[in-house]
Amino acid sequence: MTHSPHDAHALHGVGVVVVAAGSGSRLGADRPKAFVRLDGETILEHALVRALAAGAARVVLVVPAELVEEAQGFLDLHAGCGCGDPVVVPGGAERGDSVAAGLAVLGEDIDVVLVHDAARCLTPAVVYERVVAAVRAGAAGAVPGLPVVDTIKIVDDDGVITATPARSTLRAVQTPQGFQLGLLREAHASGRQATDDAALVEQLGHDVVVVEGDPLGFKITDQEDLRRARSLLAQDGR
């Protein structure tokens, strides 16, 4: 892999925590999803390459404890990339535990943190930059998102529709999600539960903004997603 940083100073003072500790059971693979091969490289390697290409000051990979050594091998391939030395740490039982483990190793030189799902491994550098720009402009947090094209129904436990929100108010949210580092640490220390980091920050009473996402930021969840990713890489000449 011979990728160079998009801009060596694009994300000065920004740390990226790449979360890759999940099992990914819906993909049906015999190993954690981030370690499944995608055209010669693992999903995690693709995510790492793009985080480095965005010019992050520090990249932290959070992986299952038993795969730390394998992930370290990926990092060794990128020694001297000019983006600060990326590191790998073992994750926890839940996603929140894994994010907290990544936050713990970011130093005082980092003031903005991006939390990124390894499964969104094709996310381009421009999305990272949009998120950082929004936080730098004063937002407590920022997440990339795309308009929802389907009509969404809210249903009760019996499947009865209780509401139909206007599509214009809905966004399908992606990662990386960006925050002031101290604030996200506070959110994770609160003991609250949420499906993403933005919700944790929202629960503390802070506003999180949505910036423009990218179709390439889709999440690899099943085999169809994997085929889609392979097709896109082939079109890109990779």
VOPAGU-2260 file (C-alpha; in pm, 1 decimal, decimal comma):
REM VOPAGU-2260
SITE   aa  ch    i         X         Y         Z
SITE  MET   A    0       0,0       0,0       0,0
SITE  THR   A    1     153,2     326,6    -108,6
SITE  HIS   A    2     -90,3     593,8      -3,6
SITE  SER   A    3      34,1     939,6      88,7
SITE  PRO   A    4    -141,4    1180,1     326,5
SITE  HIS   A    5    -410,3    1399,7     168,8
SITE  ASP   A    6    -258,1    1696,8     352,1
SITE  ALA   A    7       4,5    1649,7     620,0
SITE  HIS   A    8    -146,9    1934,0     822,8
SITE  ALA   A    9    -514,1    1888,5     734,5
SITE  LEU   A   10    -608,9    1748,0    1073,8
SITE  HIS   A   11    -348,1    1905,9    1299,4
SITE  GLY   A   12    -433,6    1833,9    1663,1
SITE  VAL   A   13    -689,4    1571,5    1562,7
SITE  GLY   A   14    -692,2    1211,4    1680,6
SITE  VAL   A   15    -887,4     935,4    1507,0
SITE  VAL   A   16   -1009,3     634,5    1704,1
SITE  VAL   A   17   -1089,5     353,3    1460,4
SITE  VAL   A   18   -1322,9     107,5    1631,6
SITE  ALA   A   19   -1270,1    -248,1    1508,1
SITE  ALA   A   20   -1338,9    -469,3    1809,1
SITE  GLY   A   21   -1680,3    -604,6    1706,1
SITE  SER   A   22   -1753,9    -957,4    1588,1
SITE  GLY   A   23   -1949,8    -861,3    1277,3
SITE  SER   A   24   -2162,3   -1176,0    1295,2
SITE  ARG   A   25   -2400,0   -1058,7    1020,8
SITE  LEU   A   26   -2116,7   -1078,7     767,8
SITE  GLY   A   27   -2101,2   -1454,5     828,2
SITE  ALA   A   28   -1721,3   -1465,6     835,7
SITE  ASP   A   29   -1505,1   -1690,5    1051,8
SITE  ARG   A   30   -1324,0   -1395,1    1209,8
SITE  PRO   A   31   -1407,2   -1041,5    1327,1
SITE  LYS   A   32   -1537,2    -827,7    1041,8
SITE  ALA   A   33   -1254,0    -573,4    1040,8
SITE  PHE   A   34   -1007,7    -855,8     972,4
SITE  VAL   A   35   -1195,9    -992,8     672,1
SITE  ARG   A   36   -1008,1    -948,5     344,2
SITE  LEU   A   37   -1129,6    -696,6      90,3
SITE  ASP   A   38    -927,2    -731,5    -230,1
SITE  GLY   A   39    -598,2    -830,9     -72,2
SITE  GLU   A   40    -616,7    -606,1     233,4
SITE  THR   A   41    -834,0    -631,2     539,9
SITE  ILE   A   42   -1127,4    -398,1     597,8
SITE  LEU   A   43    -928,8    -251,0     886,5
SITE  GLU   A   44    -630,7    -176,3     662,9
SITE  HIS   A   45    -852,7      11,0     418,7
SITE  ALA   A   46    -991,1     217,6     706,1
SITE  LEU   A   47    -641,4     284,2     841,3
SITE  VAL   A   48    -509,9     396,8     503,2
SITE  ARG   A   49    -789,0     650,6     462,5
SITE  ALA   A   50    -752,0     787,6     815,5
SITE  LEU   A   51    -382,3     838,0     750,5
SITE  ALA   A   52    -452,8     989,5     409,3
SITE  ALA   A   53    -672,3    1250,5     576,3
SITE  GLY   A   54    -365,3    1372,5     766,7
SITE  ALA   A   55    -470,3    1280,3    1120,6
SITE  ALA   A   56    -217,9    1372,3    1389,5
SITE  ARG   A   57    -277,5    1043,1    1571,4
SITE  VAL   A   58    -461,4     726,0    1471,3
SITE  VAL   A   59    -561,9     463,1    1728,2
SITE  LEU   A   60    -688,5     121,1    1622,3
SITE  VAL   A   61    -908,5     -54,1    1878,4
SITE  VAL   A   62    -925,5    -427,1    1808,9
SITE  PRO   A   63   -1005,3    -755,2    1986,6
SITE  ALA   A   64    -734,0    -839,0    2240,2
SITE  GLU   A   65    -636,8   -1158,0    2057,8
SITE  LEU   A   66    -574,7    -964,1    1733,9
SITE  VAL   A   67    -358,9    -681,6    1867,2
SITE  GLU   A   68     -42,1    -840,9    1727,6
SITE  GLU   A   69    -194,6    -882,3    1381,6
SITE  ALA   A   70    -315,1    -522,0    1380,5
SITE  GLN   A   71      29,6    -406,9    1490,9
SITE  GLY   A   72     159,0    -566,9    1174,4
SITE  PHE   A   73     -63,3    -334,9     970,5
SITE  LEU   A   74      79,1     -35,2    1154,3
SITE  ASP   A   75     435,6    -145,3    1087,0
SITE  LEU   A   76     362,5    -112,7     715,2
SITE  HIS   A   77     293,3     257,5     767,5
SITE  ALA   A   78     592,2     350,8     982,4
SITE  GLY   A   79     719,0     694,9     884,3
SITE  CYS   A   80     394,5     794,5     713,9
SITE  GLY   A   81     431,2    1150,7     847,8
SITE  CYS   A   82     103,0    1135,4    1038,5
SITE  GLY   A   83     234,9    1058,9    1384,8
SITE  ASP   A   84     289,2     701,7    1495,9
SITE  PRO   A   85     -42,5     512,0    1486,6
SITE  VAL   A   86    -104,8     277,2    1778,8
SITE  VAL   A   87    -320,5     -26,7    1850,8
SITE  VAL   A   88    -501,0    -103,7    2177,4
SITE  PRO   A   89    -733,0    -387,5    2285,4
SITE  GLY   A   90   -1104,1    -313,1    2293,0
SITE  GLY   A   91   -1368,0    -394,0    2553,1
SITE  ALA   A   92   -1686,2    -595,9    2579,5
SITE  GLU   A   93   -1906,9    -315,7    2443,5
SITE  ARG   A   94   -1848,4     -51,0    2178,7
SITE  GLY   A   95   -1843,6     221,1    2444,6
SITE  ASP   A   96   -1566,3      38,0    2628,9
SITE  SER   A   97   -1364,7      20,8    2308,6
SITE  VAL   A   98   -1407,3     391,2    2232,8
SITE  ALA   A   99   -1303,9     478,3    2588,6
SITE  ALA   A  100    -991,4     262,5    2549,2
SITE  GLY   A  101    -899,0     457,8    2238,0
SITE  LEU   A  102    -962,9     795,2    2400,3
SITE  ALA   A  103    -738,9     701,4    2692,7
SITE  VAL   A  104    -423,2     692,4    2479,0
SITE  LEU   A  105    -468,6    1032,3    2311,8
SITE  GLY   A  106    -222,0    1286,5    2444,9
SITE  GLU   A  107    -238,4    1655,6    2529,9
SITE  ASP   A  108    -151,3    1748,4    2171,4
SITE  ILE   A  109    -498,0    1628,7    2064,0
SITE  ASP   A  110    -799,3    1855,2    2117,0
SITE  VAL   A  111   -1046,1    1713,4    1863,0
SITE  VAL   A  112   -1122,6    1343,7    1833,0
SITE  LEU   A  113   -1294,7    1155,9    1553,0
SITE  VAL   A  114   -1451,6     817,7    1625,1
SITE  HIS   A  115   -1476,2     605,3    1314,5
SITE  ASP   A  116   -1618,7     260,2    1245,5
SITE  ALA   A  117   -1364,9      42,2    1064,2
SITE  ALA   A  118   -1657,6    -106,3     870,0
SITE  ARG   A  119   -1698,4     230,9     692,5
SITE  CYS   A  120   -1358,7     170,9     540,8
SITE  LEU   A  121   -1401,7     363,0     213,4
SITE  THR   A  122   -1490,4     699,3     370,3
SITE  PRO   A  123   -1293,7     967,8     182,7
SITE  ALA   A  124   -1068,4    1228,5     344,2
SITE  VAL   A  125   -1304,1    1516,4     265,0
SITE  VAL   A  126   -1560,6    1379,3     512,3
SITE  TYR   A  127   -1302,7    1384,6     791,8
SITE  GLU   A  128   -1225,0    1744,3     703,7
SITE  ARG   A  129   -1590,8    1854,2     708,2
SITE  VAL   A  130   -1641,4    1705,7    1053,1
SITE  VAL   A  131   -1328,4    1866,2    1194,5
SITE  ALA   A  132   -1416,3    2203,9    1041,8
SITE  ALA   A  133   -1755,9    2201,4    1215,6
SITE  VAL   A  134   -1602,1    2122,9    1555,6
SITE  ARG   A  135   -1330,7    2383,7    1502,9
SITE  ALA   A  136   -1607,5    2633,3    1424,9
SITE  GLY   A  137   -1751,6    2579,7    1771,5
SITE  ALA   A  138   -1984,3    2278,9    1754,4
SITE  ALA   A  139   -1968,1    2042,8    2051,8
SITE  GLY   A  140   -1986,2    1759,6    1802,9
SITE  ALA   A  141   -2039,1    1693,9    1433,4
SITE  VAL   A  142   -2145,0    1387,1    1237,7
SITE  PRO   A  143   -2166,0    1319,8     863,5
SITE  GLY   A  144   -2506,3    1228,1     728,7
SITE  LEU   A  145   -2704,5    1177,2     410,3
SITE  PRO   A  146   -3068,3    1262,6     335,5
SITE  VAL   A  147   -3308,0     971,5     381,1
SITE  VAL   A  148   -3470,5     861,5      55,0
SITE  ASP   A  149   -3725,2     617,8     200,5
SITE  THR   A  150   -4034,6     714,0     396,4
SITE  ILE   A  151   -3974,6     622,1     760,1
SITE  LYS   A  152   -4248,1     490,1     990,1
SITE  ILE   A  153   -4235,2     481,9    1370,1
SITE  VAL   A  154   -4412,6     171,8    1503,5
SITE  ASP   A  155   -4509,0      34,4    1843,7
SITE  ASP   A  156   -4439,0    -315,8    1978,3
SITE  ASP   A  157   -4735,0    -452,6    1781,3
SITE  GLY   A  158   -4610,2    -309,7    1453,1
SITE  VAL   A  159   -4876,0     -37,4    1445,1
SITE  ILE   A  160   -4757,9     288,0    1288,0
SITE  THR   A  161   -4758,5     569,0    1542,8
SITE  ALA   A  162   -4592,6     845,3    1339,2
SITE  THR   A  163   -4446,5     932,8     999,7
SITE  PRO   A  164   -4169,2    1189,3    1037,4
SITE  ALA   A  165   -4102,2    1425,3     748,7
SITE  ARG   A  166   -3814,4    1295,7     537,9
SITE  SER   A  167   -3669,7    1647,1     517,7
SITE  THR   A  168   -3590,6    1629,2     890,3
SITE  LEU   A  169   -3414,0    1290,4     873,4
SITE  ARG   A  170   -3051,4    1199,6     806,5
SITE  ALA   A  171   -2878,9     863,2     782,7
SITE  VAL   A  172   -2575,8     918,6    1003,9
SITE  GLN   A  173   -2227,3     790,8     926,6
SITE  THR   A  174   -1881,9     815,7    1082,6
SITE  PRO   A  175   -1632,4     962,2    1160,8
SITE  GLN   A  176   -1812,6    1149,7    1435,8
SITE  GLY   A  177   -1609,8    1437,2    1576,7
SITE  PHE   A  178   -1605,3    1603,1    1919,7
SITE  GLN   A  179   -1400,7    1813,8    2150,9
SITE  LEU   A  180   -1185,8    1549,7    2319,3
SITE  GLY   A  181   -1259,7    1655,9    2677,6
SITE  LEU   A  182   -1632,6    1656,4    2612,8
SITE  LEU   A  183   -1636,2    1306,5    2463,8
SITE  ARG   A  184   -1433,3    1174,0    2754,2
SITE  GLU   A  185   -1690,2    1328,7    2989,4
SITE  ALA   A  186   -1973,2    1168,9    2790,1
SITE  HIS   A  187   -1816,8     822,4    2813,1
SITE  ALA   A  188   -1746,4     864,2    3183,6
SITE  SER   A  189   -2113,5     946,6    3248,2
SITE  GLY   A  190   -2216,6     580,6    3245,9
SITE  ARG   A  191   -2495,3     649,9    2996,0
SITE  GLN   A  192   -2575,4     412,1    2710,4
SITE  ALA   A  193   -2633,3     503,1    2346,0
SITE  THR   A  194   -2600,0     357,1    1998,0
SITE  ASP   A  195   -2343,8     615,9    1891,0
SITE  ASP   A  196   -2114,6     877,9    2039,5
SITE  ALA   A  197   -2329,0    1167,0    1919,5
SITE  ALA   A  198   -2620,4    1044,5    2129,6
SITE  LEU   A  199   -2399,3    1035,0    2440,3
SITE  VAL   A  200   -2300,9    1397,8    2387,2
SITE  GLU   A  201   -2661,6    1495,3    2313,9
SITE  GLN   A  202   -2766,0    1337,9    2645,9
SITE  LEU   A  203   -2531,4    1579,9    2822,7
SITE  GLY   A  204   -2731,8    1866,8    2674,4
SITE  HIS   A  205   -2494,7    1966,3    2393,6
SITE  ASP   A  206   -2588,0    2032,4    2032,2
SITE  VAL   A  207   -2437,4    1807,0    1766,0
SITE  VAL   A  208   -2453,9    1921,4    1404,3
SITE  VAL   A  209   -2479,5    1717,5    1085,3
SITE  VAL   A  210   -2243,0    1786,0     795,9
SITE  GLU   A  211   -2255,0    1642,5     446,5
SITE  GLY   A  212   -2167,2    1275,3     434,0
SITE  ASP   A  213   -2062,6    1066,9     135,9
SITE  PRO   A  214   -2208,8     755,8     -28,7
SITE  LEU   A  215   -1866,7     592,8       8,0
SITE  GLY   A  216   -1914,7     609,5     383,6
SITE  PHE   A  217   -2155,4     314,6     380,9
SITE  LYS   A  218   -2109,6      46,0     644,6
SITE  ILE   A  219   -2004,9    -304,9     546,7
SITE  THR   A  220   -2252,2    -524,6     731,9
SITE  ASP   A  221   -2329,1    -823,4     509,9
SITE  GLN   A  222   -2199,8   -1000,5     200,3
SITE  GLU   A  223   -2384,7    -766,8     -34,1
SITE  ASP   A  224   -2202,5    -470,6     120,4
SITE  LEU   A  225   -1873,6    -655,0      75,8
SITE  ARG   A  226   -1949,3    -709,8    -293,1
SITE  ARG   A  227   -2036,1    -343,0    -329,7
SITE  ALA   A  228   -1706,1    -240,4    -171,4
SITE  ARG   A  229   -1511,9    -472,8    -402,1
SITE  SER   A  230   -1688,9    -327,5    -705,4
SITE  LEU   A  231   -1607,6      29,5    -598,5
SITE  LEU   A  232   -1242,4     -57,1    -541,1
SITE  ALA   A  233   -1226,0    -218,2    -885,5
SITE  GLN   A  234   -1371,5      98,0   -1042,9
SITE  ASP   A  235   -1108,1     301,4    -858,4
SITE  GLY   A  236    -832,8      87,2   -1002,9
SITE  ARG   A  237    -740,0     -59,4    -663,6
